[in-house]
Amino acid sequence: MNKQPLHITNGSSLTKYLLELEFSGDILTWEEMLCEGSTFVDIDSEAFFKTRKAFFASFYQLELDVYAFKDELKKLNHSEDYSEIVLWFEYDLFCHINMIAVISLIQQKKISLPIYLVCSGRIKGNKNLVGLSELSSSQLIKHYEDRILLNDDDIKLAVSLWQIYCGIDHNLFKPFIVKSSSFKYLSNCLKAHLERFPDSKSGLNVLEKNILEIVKNNTIKSEHHLLGYALNYQGYYGFGDIQLLRIIDKLSLFFNIDKSGYTLNRKGHEALLNQHHFYSEINNKMYYGGVSNADFQFSKEHNKLIKTNLNAY
């Protein structure tokens, strides 16, 4: 019997698309958002599932379906049935954190199959970055035909990055920003990650400041309207509705909201001018892997994370 590939997709939308196009092989759907919340190095472990379940319950009031997740991961316990593993992940931070976790999991399970990557992003003739599910069927098939075989250095790199992400010193990412690899968008994602820590002057991260800029420069009629802008103009983050809505909610102290829509209040303008440090007022606490964003700030002057002075705010 001819062995088939195991496809690991970045979500149910892409899984459905591959099934519609009748791609050969089995599909493992990766339904996680490891770019937020505490993580644990050993992925297929009770400590990992317990950590993730607690995060979703605490920050999003959601129940993580651990049984469904474990059921998907079982497909990796039968690697002898497959010819290769094909990873389907996009250009953004959301996908890249999931991707390095998946590669690490494959190594943790001591699977020795070839690992290929299908990654979307810049498309000729399109000024915007494009997700896999947004590609036409012919474009998606061409991406698959041009899939990249990850070499040993690529795999070691992904494992190292996952270990750093689960650790407490994310400045260790800095040398990898300039390291060449088969991960075309990795440098952009690592820079985006460091910049989502609170700015050392304003206490807002890049995403939060971007949302304030959107309100300042556009006529925003509703939360849904603002969410649409935030989704479309978030750069390399790739965040979904629930993540951005949580941020918008935390930023409410910077807005005047009435029947005509959203405008910046005085605090909003002060935040954009770096006139005050607003982290404690926003109270947008979040863990990124092994570290809390309360513990570090991003210094543009030094282009790195600096330890937070607990007495500063």
Phi, psi and omega per residue, in radians:
M1 nan 2.290 3.122
N2 -1.264 2.301 3.114
K3 -1.357 2.600 -3.104
Q4 -1.975 2.847 3.088
P5 -1.264 2.742 2.905
L6 -1.874 2.033 3.106
H7 -1.607 2.302 3.032
I8 -1.987 1.952 -3.052
T9 -1.726 2.864 -3.110
N10 -1.550 0.220 3.100
G11 2.750 3.007 -3.025
S12 -1.187 -0.526 3.134
S13 -1.093 -0.783 3.136
L14 -1.233 -0.667 3.089
T15 -0.990 -0.807 3.116
K16 -1.053 -0.707 -3.139
Y17 -1.113 -0.800 3.133
L18 -1.105 -0.670 3.107
L19 -1.145 -0.694 3.108
E20 -1.095 -0.619 -3.138
L21 -1.508 0.009 3.062
E22 1.007 0.813 3.006
F23 -1.127 2.411 3.132
S24 -1.347 2.584 3.108
G25 1.896 3.052 3.092
D26 -1.562 2.811 -3.139
I27 -2.224 2.260 2.987
L28 -1.870 2.070 -3.130
T29 -1.630 2.108 -3.109
W30 -1.638 1.772 -3.115
E31 -1.856 1.389 3.098
E32 -2.567 2.868 3.033
M33 -2.375 1.270 -3.028
L34 -1.237 -0.099 3.075
C35 -1.201 -0.200 3.069
E36 -2.265 2.562 3.060
G37 1.584 2.838 3.108
S38 -1.137 2.565 3.113
T39 -2.289 2.984 -3.116
F40 -2.387 2.350 -3.013
V41 -0.977 -0.854 -3.120
D42 -1.387 1.884 -2.908
I43 -1.358 -0.837 -3.130
D44 -1.516 1.145 -3.088
S45 -2.480 2.732 -3.137
E46 -1.136 -0.575 3.111
A47 -1.095 -0.719 3.114
F48 -1.107 -0.884 -3.094
F49 -1.106 -0.682 3.117
K50 -1.110 -0.750 3.139
T51 -1.095 -0.797 -3.102
R52 -1.222 -0.683 3.126
K53 -1.067 -0.757 3.139
A54 -1.128 -0.673 3.135
F55 -1.087 -0.891 -3.099
F56 -1.095 -0.669 3.134
A57 -1.164 -0.702 -3.056
S58 -1.332 -0.781 -3.004
F59 -1.633 -0.495 -3.066
Y60 -2.184 0.010 -3.117
Q61 0.925 0.717 3.128
L62 -2.053 2.598 3.107
E63 -1.713 1.936 3.095
L64 -1.198 2.225 3.127
D65 -1.430 1.443 -3.071
V66 -1.080 -0.672 -3.095
Y67 -1.128 -0.724 3.115
A68 -1.144 -0.698 3.137
F69 -1.127 -0.814 3.121
K70 -1.067 -0.660 -3.131
D71 -1.092 -0.690 3.081
E72 -1.140 -0.751 -3.084
L73 -1.143 -0.391 3.127
K74 -1.030 -0.438 -3.137
K75 -1.092 -0.449 3.114
L76 -1.353 -0.154 3.121
N77 -1.455 -0.013 -3.121
H78 -2.239 0.856 -3.075
S79 -1.106 -0.403 3.134
E80 -1.133 -0.267 3.141
D81 -1.448 -0.147 -2.992
Y82 -2.042 2.718 3.128
S83 -1.579 -0.518 -3.089
E84 -2.897 2.917 3.044
I85 -2.026 2.279 3.136
V86 -2.019 2.064 3.122
L87 -1.621 2.283 3.120
W88 -2.016 1.636 -3.113
F89 -2.372 2.679 -2.984
E90 -1.732 -3.022 -2.988
Y91 -1.307 -0.206 -2.898
D92 -1.682 2.964 -3.140
L93 -1.082 -0.741 3.113
F94 -0.885 -0.891 -3.117
C95 -1.248 -0.664 -3.052
H96 -1.177 -0.650 3.079
I97 -1.150 -0.734 3.065
N98 -1.077 -0.710 -3.096
M99 -1.107 -0.805 -3.126
I100 -1.174 -0.503 3.067
A101 -1.192 -0.741 3.140
V102 -1.105 -0.786 3.128
I103 -1.091 -0.701 3.097
S104 -1.113 -0.708 3.101
L105 -1.084 -0.734 3.105
I106 -1.040 -0.704 3.108
Q107 -1.232 -0.670 3.111
Q108 -1.074 -0.555 3.123
K109 -1.533 0.042 3.088
K110 0.994 0.724 3.088
I111 -1.520 2.250 -3.028
S112 -1.873 0.316 3.135
L113 -1.267 2.686 2.996
P114 -1.061 2.453 3.127
I115 -2.029 2.149 3.114
Y116 -1.930 2.685 3.110
L117 -2.142 2.268 2.940
V118 -1.953 2.016 -3.060
C119 -2.286 2.221 3.101
S120 -1.725 2.890 3.129
G121 3.079 -1.828 3.138
R122 -1.408 2.260 3.131
I123 -2.088 2.342 -3.134
K124 -0.995 2.260 3.119
G125 1.553 -0.032 -3.141
N126 -2.131 2.169 -3.086
K127 -1.359 -0.323 -3.136
N128 -1.712 2.645 3.012
L129 -1.204 2.470 -2.985
V130 -2.113 2.328 3.090
G131 -1.413 2.826 -3.095
L132 -1.047 -0.752 -3.111
S133 -1.228 -0.247 3.117
E134 -1.537 -0.187 3.132
L135 -1.267 2.605 3.001
S136 -1.203 2.864 -3.125
S137 -1.037 -0.690 -3.142
S138 -1.197 -0.650 3.099
Q139 -1.164 -0.711 -3.129
L140 -1.140 -0.747 3.114
I141 -1.103 -0.717 3.109
K142 -1.121 -0.695 3.069
H143 -1.035 -0.724 3.139
Y144 -1.150 -0.741 3.131
E145 -1.106 -0.536 -3.129
D146 -1.678 0.288 -3.095
R147 -0.963 2.623 -3.019
I148 -1.794 2.230 3.049
L149 -1.381 2.081 3.122
L150 -1.318 2.318 3.126
N151 -1.596 3.123 -3.083
D152 -1.054 -0.669 -3.140
D153 -1.150 -0.677 3.099
D154 -1.058 -0.776 -3.089
I155 -1.191 -0.743 3.087
K156 -1.090 -0.653 3.116
L157 -1.084 -0.838 -3.136
A158 -1.049 -0.738 3.134
V159 -1.115 -0.748 3.122
S160 -1.093 -0.728 -3.120
L161 -1.150 -0.675 3.104
W162 -1.125 -0.705 3.126
Q163 -1.142 -0.690 3.093
I164 -1.135 -0.759 -3.116
Y165 -1.056 -0.659 3.132
C166 -1.399 -0.095 -3.133
G167 -1.678 -2.934 -3.009
I168 -1.893 -0.063 -3.132
D169 -2.078 1.584 -3.096
H170 -1.441 -0.063 2.946
N171 -1.150 -0.303 3.080
L172 -1.128 -0.239 3.065
F173 -1.256 -0.430 -2.968
K174 -0.966 -0.792 3.138
P175 -1.088 -0.454 -3.090
F176 -1.395 -0.213 3.112
I177 -1.107 -0.557 -3.102
V178 -1.831 0.155 -3.114
K179 -1.516 2.314 3.130
S180 -1.378 2.513 3.132
S181 -2.846 -3.113 3.084
S182 -1.409 -0.042 -3.131
F183 -1.626 1.613 -2.969
K184 -1.006 -0.609 -3.024
Y185 -1.853 0.177 -3.058
L186 -1.079 -0.765 -3.118
S187 -1.017 -0.793 3.116
N188 -1.063 -0.698 -3.103
C189 -1.213 -0.696 3.125
L190 -1.154 -0.714 3.081
K191 -1.114 -0.734 3.120
A192 -1.086 -0.665 3.135
H193 -1.078 -0.863 -3.113
L194 -1.078 -0.591 -3.089
E195 -1.419 -0.032 3.057
R196 -1.617 0.021 2.897
F197 -1.324 2.704 -3.116
P198 -0.995 2.380 3.061
D199 -1.131 2.450 -3.053
S200 -1.164 -0.339 -3.126
K201 -1.721 -0.765 -3.061
S202 -1.727 -0.408 -3.053
G203 1.438 -0.026 3.079
L204 -1.762 2.540 3.048
N205 -1.563 3.128 -3.062
V206 -1.052 -0.744 -3.138
L207 -1.121 -0.747 -3.135
E208 -1.139 -0.758 3.137
K209 -1.154 -0.643 3.127
N210 -1.079 -0.702 3.131
I211 -1.156 -0.682 3.067
L212 -1.113 -0.688 3.097
E213 -1.107 -0.674 3.114
I214 -1.065 -0.793 3.128
V215 -1.138 -0.673 -3.126
K216 -1.139 -0.684 -2.951
N217 -1.779 -0.004 -3.089
N218 -2.383 2.784 3.025
T219 -1.500 1.846 -3.072
I220 -1.841 2.032 -3.005
K221 -1.618 -0.377 -3.071
S222 -2.792 2.957 3.068
E223 -1.063 -0.718 3.125
H224 -1.073 -0.697 3.100
H225 -1.092 -0.803 3.121
L226 -1.104 -0.725 3.112
L227 -1.028 -0.741 3.129
G228 -1.027 -0.784 3.076
Y229 -1.079 -0.809 -3.101
A230 -1.077 -0.683 3.106
L231 -1.122 -0.724 -3.037
N232 -1.402 -0.416 -3.048
Y233 -2.145 0.864 -3.135
Q234 -1.899 0.074 3.085
G235 1.156 -2.195 -2.991
Y236 -1.654 0.331 -3.078
Y237 -1.519 -0.761 3.111
G238 1.226 0.448 -3.103
F239 -1.261 2.694 3.136
G240 -1.701 -3.120 -3.083
D241 -0.956 -0.869 -3.010
I242 -1.153 -0.581 3.135
Q243 -1.204 -0.811 -3.099
L244 -1.260 -0.600 3.085
L245 -1.121 -0.630 3.087
R246 -1.106 -0.742 3.130
I247 -1.150 -0.771 3.125
I248 -1.021 -0.731 3.121
D249 -1.084 -0.716 3.138
K250 -1.171 -0.397 -3.101
L251 -1.583 0.096 -3.025
S252 -1.034 -0.468 -3.139
L253 -1.158 -0.225 -3.136
F254 -1.688 -0.031 -3.029
F255 -1.974 2.567 2.774
N256 -1.729 2.173 -3.106
I257 -2.144 2.094 3.066
D258 -2.469 -2.943 -3.045
K259 -1.136 -0.342 3.114
S260 -1.498 -0.239 3.083
G261 2.237 -2.623 -3.061
Y262 -1.856 2.372 2.943
T263 -2.424 2.781 3.093
L264 -1.360 2.428 2.994
N265 -1.614 -2.993 -3.092
R266 -1.039 -0.765 3.135
K267 -1.053 -0.667 3.128
G268 -1.055 -0.766 3.105
H269 -1.184 -0.668 3.113
E270 -1.113 -0.657 3.124
A271 -1.127 -0.743 3.139
L272 -1.186 -0.455 3.119
L273 -1.607 0.089 3.141
N274 1.021 0.585 -3.089
Q275 -1.453 -0.332 3.107
H276 -2.530 2.835 3.074
H277 -1.763 1.980 -2.951
F278 -1.849 0.142 -3.029
Y279 -0.968 -0.825 -3.075
S280 -1.153 -0.508 3.119
E281 -1.322 -0.665 3.110
I282 -1.176 -0.689 -3.126
N283 0.982 0.712 3.139
N284 -1.644 1.105 -3.124
K285 -1.261 2.388 -3.136
M286 -2.706 2.449 2.995
Y287 -1.598 2.402 2.999
Y288 -2.010 1.688 -3.104
G289 1.166 -1.902 -3.068
G290 -1.746 0.086 -3.022
V291 -2.356 2.536 3.076
S292 -1.545 2.492 3.103
N293 -1.235 -0.119 3.045
A294 -1.355 -0.316 -3.042
D295 -1.555 -0.350 -3.091
F296 -2.401 2.662 3.014
Q297 -2.187 2.685 3.101
F298 -1.657 2.149 3.112
S299 -1.732 2.011 3.079
K300 -1.160 -0.608 -3.125
E301 -1.061 -0.740 -3.122
H302 -1.751 -0.085 -3.139
N303 0.908 0.805 3.112
K304 -2.817 3.006 3.065
L305 -1.427 2.442 3.075
I306 -2.155 2.561 -3.109
K307 -1.109 2.347 3.125
T308 -1.236 2.347 3.003
N309 -1.424 1.888 -3.041
L310 -1.073 -0.375 -3.133
N311 -1.567 -0.021 -3.052
A312 -1.339 -0.515 -3.134
Y313 -2.750 nan nan
